[in-house]
Every structure is written in structure tokens, then in C-alpha cells.
Amino acid sequence: MRNKASEPSSRPNSRDPQHSAPHDLPGENTFIARQPILDRKLRVFGYEILFRANPDDPESHIVDGDSATLSVIQNLLMLSGTDSFTGGAKAFVNFTQNLLLQEAPFYLPREWAVIEILESVEPLPEVVEACRRLKQEGYTLALDDFVLDNVQHLPLLPLTDILKVDVRLTAPEERRHIIKRFGDRVGRFLAEKTETRQEFQEALEAGFSLFQGYFFSRPVIIARKDIPVYKVNALRLIQQLNRPDLDMDALEKVIKQDPALVYKLLRYVNSAFFAFRHKVGSVRHAVALLGERELRKWATLSVYTRLTTKDPQELLRLSLVRARFLELLAPLVGMAKEADQLFLMGIFSVVDTLLGRPMAEALEDVPLEDEIKDALLGTLNRYRVLYEVVLGYEKAHWEAVSRICSGLKIEPGVLTSRYLEAIDWTEQVHRLR
């Protein structure tokens, strides 16, 4: 792609469906994931799109940041759209100096794209001008990995909407000083790699308004007597729904005893998700249409959402993605018969956070086989190996994921497609809540 800085009239038009980004689609060995960015009230503000070629694949054509960004733009954001991948939230996408000068960000719609300027970008006059054009067109700009002594990026600060500060690279005092010094120049400060509740609290008190990382999935331990009754009741109902001796008639009775479940079930089967020709008006009819396996799964999900009512919604999404991802991976590793249990394993992978209890104690009342409970507690077994793939993928630990997949004989491209399918399914379920 040639430099178009001198040809504003030929700038890429993100609204033109005929105008596609250059470069071929990414190869079959590309990893793509998303990492949540939450606001002060723990609501989803957006996701950073994380991507990389398989580090073990010498044939991969994605060899630099330019190729990686362009491949993601074309394959994921332009062809698939972001509604299914980010749930309509903002998408943070990294841009190199070269791509900024080539005006590649204009391939993305300004309504949801956040143009993330990498710390390696030199603020040359032409780079500053390229960023100024993006601002004039209404784009949101984020500056990555800012530190106090990095004075070379000061020319970009007046154009920056979001300043990202790495919690791992800075001390609490330095972070407070950054906000104090540049608070009148930048609209928002984002604490990146926020992985613990303490780090979140420190960043919150320092004045950060956005937080990137998985701190929200860490449990805040409370006394057992303080666990809300509605969570205890929901857990008991999930146990009932997953009893091995529960036949279809008994399952129907359990559902009928819960008016909220009846309402949700009929709403679910009459949604566009199924598009049945005739309206389904009874629990018996719905039970017959769904079948026992799907009905158990649906009912478990519906009750499970009650556990997360007062928790960050991203916690619900995280567990749903894990559940569906594990379920989809099961046939690839000869565990198709255990797919249902793997699904539940993903669902209850955050039960310690939901109940505010240590994982070992939280799992006592969960309908999982002992081997799966052991895996969630860290015991290395066949379930834990697959769980490590899921955990590594969501945190973009690509080398570890690639190494495990090599042993399991799972191609990276297959893994990525299952992950994207899990994301899409999760967003559909979330919309139907």
C-alpha cells in the first residue's frame, strides 16, 4: 500500500463495502483473541484485539506488525464485523508507524475503532500530522505503554484521548504522577495489565477511569454466612437440573416450579435463534423440541445468570466463552462424550468469584465430576490440559498455547475458529438474557 498522505481524496473509505484492506487473509496459523477493558463501574468499555501468527510456523506470512494489523482488519473486523466479536463495544487495534503514515486506520469505522499507537512509534512531524487527520475525522486515539521519562511522545499527547499505562512497568507513585501531570491534556487514563483487585483499587484511587486485565475474575473472599440467598438457591437448582437420574418428565417439573424459568424458556424457543414456524406455547412442547441435553444446558445457563446478577457482566461472558470453547474443543481431543462436563467446567471456572469463597470450598456444591473439580483446583490431568489451552488463549500466551496444541495435535487455525465461534455464541446468548 503506497503512502497516501499527499492524496486526501483517495483516503480509504471504511463505509464503502467494495473497498477492502490490502494484503491477503491471515493464514491458518493465526491466533486472534480479545481482552476486556472495563470502566470504573466494571462495565465493558471495549476490547483490545490481540493477534499473532503461530510462533512455531516458519511458513506464516504474518512476520511483522504491519501484516498482522492488516490481516486482522480484513479477516476479522471487515469480513466478520465487530458485533459478534466485541458485542458492539469499542475495538482497540494496534497500529505501527508505517500504517499510520499509510492511513490504514481509515479502513476502520470511527464509531467503534480505537486507534492504538504503539510505544515504538516515533512522533515525527508526518506522524503527528497523520494522527491530527484521524482526530479531525472523529477517531479515538490511544497511546500505548506511556511512562514518565518517555518525553519523545509528548507531541502526541494533545491528540490522545486515552493514555495507557502498564501497571507492570510503573510504580503506584509514578502512575499517580502521570495523571497529576497530564490530567488536563488527556481525557482518559487506562491501567493496563490490571490483574489483581489491589491493582484495580490502587488505579481507581489514582484517577484511572479504564482498566484492562482479568482482575474482575479474582474472588473477594467473604464469610460463608454472607453469601446471598439467591445465589445459594440458584446453585441448588443447578444441582437438581444436572442430576443423572433426572428424566424428561422430572426435568419438566423442575422447570415448571420456577416461573422465571418458564418465561425464559418460552421466550428462548420463540426467538429468532430458532425461527420455528409456529409459536411454542407450552413447557412440554419446548421440552420436546429442545431435547434433554440441550434443555439441561439451557436451563443451567438461565439459572447460572442469576448467580451473576450483581457481578460484572464481563464475568458472565468470560465463563460462557470458556464453557463453549471447551465444549467445542472436546471432539478434537477424543473427549466428545465429556463435552457436557467440559461445558460445565467452563461455567463454574469462576464460581469462587461468584460466591466469594476459595475455589475448593466453592466447588463443594457444584455438579461436577471429581476429576474436573481436581482440574479446576490445579491438578494436571486431561481436563486441566484442555483448560490450560483456554486460559492461555484468553490471556494471549501464544507460545504456551502453541506448545500444548502441538502435543494435542490441534492446528492453531482450528483453535482460532473454535474460539471465534465461542465468542459469537456467547454474544448471542447474552443478547437473549
TISE-976408 format. One line per 8 residues: their letters; for each residue z, y, x of C-alpha. Coordinates in steps of 0.25 Angstrom, whole numbers, padded with zeros to 4 digits. Layout:
// residues N
A = Z:Y:X  ... .
END
This chain:
// residues 433
MRNKASEP = 0000:0000:0000  -0004:0013:0006  0004:0025:0007  0002:0034:-0006  0012:0045:-0002  0000:0055:-0002  -0006:0050:-0015  0004:0052:-0026 .
SSRPNSRD = -0007:0050:-0037  -0009:0035:-0032  0006:0032:-0033  0010:0018:-0039  0012:0019:-0054  0023:0010:-0058  0019:0011:-0072  0005:0006:-0070 .
PQHSAPHD = 0005:-0009:-0073  -0009:-0010:-0065  -0003:-0004:-0053  0005:-0015:-0045  0012:-0014:-0032  0005:-0019:-0019  0008:-0032:-0012  0008:-0046:-0017 .
LPGENTFI = 0018:-0052:-0025  0030:-0057:-0017  0029:-0072:-0012  0036:-0084:-0018  0047:-0082:-0007  0053:-0068:-0012  0067:-0066:-0017  0070:-0056:-0027 .
ARQPILDR = 0084:-0052:-0033  0091:-0041:-0040  0105:-0035:-0036  0113:-0027:-0047  0116:-0012:-0045  0127:-0008:-0055  0133:0005:-0059  0147:0010:-0060 .
KLRVFGYE = 0149:0003:-0073  0143:-0010:-0067  0131:-0009:-0076  0117:-0013:-0069  0110:-0001:-0064  0099:-0009:-0057  0096:-0020:-0047  0091:-0019:-0033 .
ILFRANPD = 0079:-0029:-0031  0081:-0038:-0019  0070:-0045:-0013  0066:-0052:-0001  0056:-0063:0004  0061:-0077:0007  0066:-0075:0021  0062:-0089:0025 .
DPESHIVD = 0048:-0087:0020  0039:-0083:0032  0027:-0082:0023  0033:-0072:0014  0024:-0059:0013  0037:-0050:0010  0040:-0046:0024  0045:-0032:0022 .
GDSATLSV = 0052:-0023:0013  0039:-0017:0008  0033:-0030:0004  0046:-0035:-0003  0047:-0022:-0011  0033:-0022:-0015  0033:-0037:-0019  0046:-0035:-0028 .
IQNLLMLS = 0039:-0023:-0034  0027:-0031:-0038  0033:-0044:-0041  0046:-0041:-0048  0046:-0027:-0052  0032:-0025:-0057  0028:-0038:-0062  0041:-0043:-0068 .
GTDSFTGG = 0047:-0030:-0071  0061:-0026:-0070  0067:-0028:-0084  0069:-0043:-0081  0073:-0041:-0067  0083:-0029:-0068  0086:-0029:-0083  0080:-0015:-0084 .
AKAFVNFT = 0089:-0009:-0073  0085:-0002:-0060  0078:-0009:-0049  0081:-0005:-0035  0069:-0008:-0026  0069:-0006:-0010  0058:0002:-0004  0055:0003:0010 .
QNLLLQEA = 0050:0016:0017  0036:0011:0017  0036:0008:0002  0042:0022:-0001  0031:0028:0006  0020:0020:-0001  0027:0024:-0014  0029:0009:-0018 .
PFYLPREW = 0041:0013:-0027  0032:0019:-0037  0028:0005:-0041  0041:0004:-0048  0045:0011:-0061  0054:0023:-0058  0062:0019:-0071  0069:0007:-0065 .
AVIEILES = 0066:0007:-0050  0075:0012:-0040  0068:0014:-0026  0078:0009:-0015  0075:0016:-0002  0079:0006:0009  0088:0011:0020  0077:0009:0030 .
VEPLPEVV = 0068:0020:0024  0067:0032:0033  0067:0045:0026  0054:0051:0031  0048:0063:0024  0038:0054:0018  0049:0044:0013  0057:0055:0007 .
EACRRLKQ = 0044:0061:0000  0041:0047:-0006  0056:0046:-0011  0054:0060:-0017  0042:0056:-0024  0049:0044:-0030  0060:0053:-0035  0050:0063:-0041 .
EGYTLALD = 0045:0051:-0049  0059:0047:-0054  0062:0035:-0046  0076:0032:-0042  0079:0031:-0027  0090:0023:-0020  0093:0024:-0005  0098:0011:0001 .
DFVLDNVQ = 0109:0008:0011  0114:0022:0013  0124:0025:0024  0131:0038:0029  0125:0038:0042  0111:0036:0037  0107:0050:0037  0092:0047:0038 .
HLPLLPLT = 0091:0045:0023  0097:0058:0019  0083:0064:0016  0082:0053:0005  0096:0056:-0002  0091:0067:-0011  0081:0058:-0017  0090:0046:-0018 .
DILKVDVR = 0096:0042:-0032  0104:0030:-0027  0111:0029:-0014  0114:0014:-0010  0126:0012:-0001  0128:-0002:0005  0143:-0006:0003  0142:-0016:0015 .
LTAPEERR = 0137:-0005:0024  0146:0006:0021  0161:0008:0021  0168:0013:0008  0171:0027:0015  0156:0028:0019  0152:0025:0005  0161:0036:-0001 .
HIIKRFGD = 0156:0046:0009  0141:0043:0006  0144:0046:-0009  0152:0059:-0006  0141:0064:0004  0129:0061:-0004  0134:0060:-0019  0127:0074:-0022 .
RVGRFLAE = 0114:0069:-0017  0113:0055:-0023  0114:0051:-0038  0120:0037:-0036  0126:0028:-0025  0125:0013:-0025  0134:0004:-0018  0126:-0008:-0013 .
KTETRQEF = 0131:-0022:-0009  0144:-0020:-0018  0149:-0034:-0018  0164:-0033:-0022  0172:-0026:-0032  0179:-0018:-0022  0166:-0013:-0016  0162:-0009:-0030 .
QEALEAGF = 0175:-0002:-0033  0174:0006:-0019  0160:0010:-0022  0163:0014:-0036  0175:0023:-0032  0166:0029:-0020  0156:0034:-0031  0145:0024:-0031 .
SLFQGYFF = 0138:0022:-0044  0129:0010:-0042  0133:-0004:-0036  0125:-0015:-0030  0130:-0029:-0028  0138:-0040:-0035  0152:-0034:-0035  0152:-0035:-0050 .
SRPVIIAR = 0151:-0050:-0049  0165:-0051:-0042  0177:-0054:-0050  0188:-0045:-0053  0200:-0055:-0054  0209:-0052:-0066  0221:-0060:-0071  0217:-0072:-0080 .
KDIPVYKV = 0224:-0067:-0092  0216:-0054:-0091  0202:-0062:-0093  0197:-0056:-0107  0198:-0066:-0119  0183:-0064:-0122  0180:-0070:-0108  0189:-0082:-0110 .
NALRLIQQ = 0183:-0085:-0123  0169:-0084:-0118  0172:-0093:-0107  0177:-0103:-0117  0165:-0102:-0126  0156:-0105:-0114  0164:-0117:-0111  0162:-0122:-0125 .
LNRPDLDM = 0147:-0119:-0124  0146:-0127:-0112  0154:-0140:-0115  0145:-0152:-0112  0149:-0159:-0125  0144:-0147:-0134  0133:-0152:-0142  0123:-0142:-0150 .
DALEKVIK = 0132:-0142:-0163  0144:-0139:-0155  0137:-0128:-0148  0132:-0122:-0161  0146:-0122:-0166  0152:-0115:-0153  0141:-0104:-0155  0144:-0102:-0170 .
QDPALVYK = 0159:-0100:-0167  0155:-0087:-0159  0148:-0077:-0168  0143:-0069:-0155  0136:-0081:-0150  0129:-0084:-0163  0124:-0070:-0164  0119:-0070:-0149 .
LLRYVNSA = 0113:-0084:-0151  0104:-0080:-0163  0101:-0066:-0156  0097:-0074:-0144  0088:-0085:-0151  0081:-0074:-0159  0078:-0065:-0147  0064:-0063:-0140 .
FFAFRHKV = 0069:-0072:-0130  0065:-0084:-0138  0056:-0077:-0149  0057:-0088:-0159  0048:-0087:-0171  0059:-0088:-0181  0073:-0081:-0181  0084:-0090:-0177 .
GSVRHAVA = 0096:-0088:-0187  0106:-0099:-0184  0114:-0105:-0173  0109:-0119:-0176  0095:-0114:-0175  0097:-0107:-0162  0104:-0119:-0156  0093:-0128:-0159 .
LLGERELR = 0083:-0118:-0153  0090:-0116:-0140  0095:-0130:-0137  0108:-0134:-0132  0106:-0130:-0117  0101:-0116:-0120  0111:-0114:-0131  0123:-0117:-0121 .
KWATLSVY = 0116:-0108:-0111  0114:-0096:-0121  0128:-0097:-0127  0135:-0098:-0113  0127:-0085:-0109  0131:-0078:-0122  0145:-0081:-0121  0145:-0078:-0106 .
TRLTTKDP = 0140:-0064:-0108  0154:-0061:-0115  0161:-0064:-0102  0153:-0053:-0096  0154:-0042:-0107  0163:-0033:-0099  0157:-0037:-0085  0146:-0030:-0078 .
QELLRLSL = 0133:-0035:-0085  0127:-0038:-0071  0137:-0049:-0070  0131:-0056:-0082  0117:-0054:-0077  0122:-0060:-0063  0127:-0072:-0069  0115:-0074:-0078 .
VRARFLEL = 0106:-0073:-0067  0114:-0083:-0059  0114:-0093:-0071  0099:-0092:-0074  0096:-0092:-0059  0104:-0105:-0056  0098:-0111:-0069  0084:-0109:-0064 .
LAPLVGMA = 0087:-0114:-0050  0093:-0127:-0055  0080:-0135:-0057  0075:-0130:-0043  0086:-0138:-0036  0087:-0150:-0045  0098:-0145:-0053  0091:-0143:-0067 .
KEADQLFL = 0102:-0151:-0074  0112:-0142:-0069  0105:-0129:-0073  0114:-0126:-0085  0127:-0127:-0076  0120:-0119:-0065  0117:-0108:-0076  0132:-0108:-0080 .
MGIFSVVD = 0135:-0107:-0065  0128:-0094:-0064  0134:-0089:-0077  0148:-0092:-0072  0146:-0087:-0058  0153:-0074:-0061  0164:-0080:-0070  0174:-0075:-0060 .
TLLGRPMA = 0170:-0061:-0062  0169:-0062:-0077  0183:-0068:-0078  0189:-0060:-0067  0194:-0073:-0061  0192:-0081:-0048  0180:-0090:-0049  0188:-0103:-0048 .
EALEDVPL = 0197:-0099:-0060  0185:-0092:-0068  0177:-0106:-0067  0189:-0114:-0073  0184:-0111:-0088  0169:-0111:-0085  0160:-0123:-0090  0154:-0127:-0076 .
EDEIKDAL = 0154:-0140:-0069  0164:-0141:-0057  0152:-0141:-0047  0147:-0128:-0052  0161:-0122:-0052  0163:-0126:-0038  0149:-0119:-0034  0154:-0106:-0040 .
LGTLNRYR = 0166:-0107:-0032  0158:-0109:-0019  0157:-0124:-0017  0144:-0127:-0011  0137:-0137:-0020  0123:-0138:-0026  0127:-0127:-0037  0132:-0118:-0026 .
VLYEVVLG = 0120:-0119:-0018  0111:-0114:-0030  0122:-0103:-0033  0121:-0098:-0019  0106:-0096:-0021  0108:-0088:-0034  0119:-0080:-0027  0111:-0078:-0014 .
YEKAHWEA = 0099:-0073:-0023  0106:-0063:-0031  0112:-0057:-0018  0099:-0057:-0011  0104:-0066:0000  0090:-0071:0003  0092:-0079:0016  0103:-0087:0009 .
VSRICSGL = 0095:-0089:-0003  0083:-0093:0005  0091:-0103:0013  0097:-0110:0001  0084:-0110:-0007  0077:-0117:0005  0087:-0128:0005  0085:-0129:-0010 .
KIEPGVLT = 0070:-0129:-0009  0069:-0117:-0019  0058:-0107:-0016  0062:-0093:-0015  0051:-0089:-0025  0056:-0099:-0035  0071:-0094:-0033  0066:-0079:-0035 .
SRYLEAID = 0058:-0083:-0048  0071:-0090:-0054  0079:-0078:-0050  0070:-0069:-0057  0070:-0078:-0069  0085:-0078:-0070  0085:-0063:-0069  0075:-0062:-0081 .
WTEQVHRL = 0083:-0072:-0089  0096:-0064:-0086  0090:-0051:-0091  0084:-0057:-0104  0098:-0063:-0107  0105:-0050:-0104  0096:-0043:-0114  0099:-0053:-0125 .
R = 0114:-0051:-0123 .
END
